[in-house]
Amino acid sequence: MLNLASLKTPGVYVEEVSKFPPSVASVETAIPAFIGYTEKAEKDNVSLHADGQIPVLRISSFAEYVEYFGGPPAQKVKVAVDNSGVNYIPVSVSADKPSNYRMYHAVRMFYANGGGVCYIVSVGPYEDPESISLSELGSNDDETGGLDRVRKIDEVTLLVFPDAAGLVGTDPDSKAEYYALLNQGLQQSEEMGDRMTLLDVRNTRLDDAVTEFRNANLSQTSLKYGAAYIPWVRSIYNYHTTDDSIELNFTSGSATAVSLGTAKADATHGPKLTSAFLARLYTLLARERVILPPSPAMAGIYAAIDNSRGVWKAPANVSVADIIEPVWQINEERQRELNVHESGKSINAIRSFTGKGTLVWGARTLAGNDSEWRYVSVRRLFNMVEESAKKATEPFVFEPNDANTWVKVQAMIENYLNTLWRVGALQGAKPEHAYYVSVGLGKTMTPLDIAEGRMIVEIGMAVVRPAEFIVLRFSHKLPES
């Protein structure tokens, strides 16, 4: 605005007067941070793990992940070999113990299901034997954990721990450490107010896994910022193996187990490893599939739904790509107890349907009995609007706290909410039925508020909710003609 009192030189002065209020731009809604272990972390041939650093890189494709973070770990497999004849014959193959390093396949699954931009937080390289610390994934006193690094990234809206659930054994301390990590993710989501945590129920016996998860000590106030999915899924991905990770176990005699690499170089074993042996071996290896927790696929589905429909559409009744089947088959009766439970901790199911494939069949947060924050889509829409309005309102900090500023702020937010109403995010026949924005002296503020520098804006939204239960009512109708 031109200061008229400062005009002292005769002449013509041009002033452009803005008649449009500032606008609110929606923030991104499905940008996950994957926290786990990677083969490497290099950029321009320089290790990013130097001096114990935890690198965080923003990527937009699986090719970028491979370039900076490498490939999957070499899976150790045992091969039963019939050595009773002239040539060896592979009988069966089994993964000795599936690797807990799942980041590579998790990111691959994320992109297969529609993922876009994401952040990779590499807390360390693969080690042999595996040495994974749950504490490195979370927060600690030195603020050097993976979650501590994510806290500083404003763009992140989802937290995913692809390696964590596989690290828990029968030791009660390791179980407590795992749920402490999940709780840290939920608490960070609540404190930041702009993200959610995707939780994985452990891959053990179904009833035991659900009971253990619901008995876990998770912050009750943070439950609305998390969503859990069950069961794990059998992917179409094969394990990565090397000659040294394949162990040959002979079924006859007293021959000791040797790696395929050692056997090839050995004068006794080498000649018996014919091309037919190797062809059958690799055929058997191809049947072994990587089993993954559902959270990486769900992160991709969230991104795909947001891009195609909007964050207000529940991420459910959609198929899961790059999987063969869920590891457990959940029927309708079994899901009742998962979806609605007295503890309030709803667990969303991934189910197989005849003729439809494998679908996500649940859309609830962990606060499943909360009438306000029951649904994932409601929580995420509020996250988007809150963060978007917050960023758009920041330019008004230290502006005069008077009616002129109030009108600008109110018009800015109302225009934004009107746009959301028009695309179907808010429910109501008229705009005034779908939302309201209130600010002003005597409305949201007292003279004391203004004197102490507070501008209070109240925003209400009638958010659309998913039709979780569709009831078709049929009855007999008497003939009338």
Secondary structure as UniProt FT lines:
FT   HELIX           4..6
FT   STRAND          32..38
FT   STRAND          42..43
FT   TURN            44..45
FT   STRAND          46..47
FT   TURN            48..49
FT   HELIX           50..52
FT   STRAND          56..59
FT   HELIX           62..69
FT   STRAND          77..82
FT   STRAND          89..95
FT   HELIX           103..112
FT   TURN            113..114
FT   STRAND          118..125
FT   HELIX           134..137
FT   TURN            141..142
FT   HELIX           146..151
FT   TURN            154..155
FT   STRAND          158..160
FT   TURN            162..163
FT   HELIX           164..167
FT   HELIX           172..192
FT   STRAND          196..200
FT   HELIX           206..215
FT   HELIX           220..225
FT   STRAND          226..230
FT   STRAND          233..238
FT   TURN            243..245
FT   STRAND          246..250
FT   TURN            253..254
FT   STRAND          258..259
FT   HELIX           260..265
FT   TURN            267..269
FT   HELIX           270..272
FT   HELIX           275..286
FT   STRAND          289..292
FT   HELIX           295..308
FT   TURN            311..312
FT   TURN            321..322
FT   STRAND          323..326
FT   HELIX           332..339
FT   TURN            342..343
FT   STRAND          348..353
FT   TURN            354..356
FT   STRAND          357..361
FT   TURN            368..369
FT   TURN            371..373
FT   HELIX           376..393
FT   HELIX           394..396
FT   TURN            397..398
FT   HELIX           403..422
FT   TURN            423..424
FT   HELIX           431..434
FT   STRAND          435..438
FT   TURN            442..444
FT   HELIX           447..451
FT   TURN            452..453
FT   STRAND          458..461
//
